[in-house]
């Protein structure tokens, strides 16, 4: 029983890390993967989001010096807004 539980736990850990690696490879050019970033990003329309929780959110984020053109949009230089 304990052996089965250990094997299942190890399999779950391996599967979880495989999904994290897959997500990291999905980022577009100009983005990087972060396993614990802020859930709301700066955009041209909302450069300083005020109602943002400080919970971890994994995903692709704009590289330094860039900002999202709009929610879910491409990362562009912050001076291009």
N, C-alpha and C positions, 0 to 999 in steps of 0.2 A: 504494500500500500504506500509506504513512504517513498519507495523507489519510483513508483508511477507518478506520484506527486512531484518529485524532483525532476523527472524527465519532462513532465508537462510544463513545469515552471521554466525550465531551460529552453524548451521549444517556444514558449510565449515570449521570452526575452529575445531570442534570436529573431523571431518574426517582427517584433517591435523595432529592433534596430535596423532590420532590412527596410521597413517602411520609412524610417527616418532618413536613411541613405537615399531612397528613391525620391523623397520630397526634396532633398538637397539638390539633386540633379535636375529638378524641374524648373529651377529659377531661370528667368529670362536674362538676357544681357543687361548689365547695369544693376543687377540685383544680387543679393547674397542670402543664404539661408541662415536663419536664427531659430534655435529651438526654444528660446524664451525672450521674444521681443514684445513690444507693446501692441495691444490689439488694434490701435488706431494709428494711422500714419498721417503725416503732413501731406496736404494736397495743395494745389494752386488756389483752390477755392476756400480751403481751411488750413492755412499754414501753421496755425497754433491751435490744435484741437484741445478744447477745454474739458469736455466731458469724457475723459479717457480713464478707464480703470487701469490699475497697475498690475493686472494679472498677466501671467505668461501666456503668450500666444506664439505657436510655431508657424513659420512660413517664410516667404521671400520678402525681403525689405530692400528699399533703395539704398544704393551705396552713398557714402558721405558726399555732400555737396550737391546731391540730386533730390528731387521731390516728385511725388506722383502728380501727373498732369490732372488726373481725377481719380476717384476711388476705383481701384482695379486697373487703372491705366498704366502706361509706361512711365519709367523714371526719366525725368528730364532735368537739365541743370536748373537749379532754383532761380537763377536770374532770367530764365526764359518764360516765366509765368506772366 
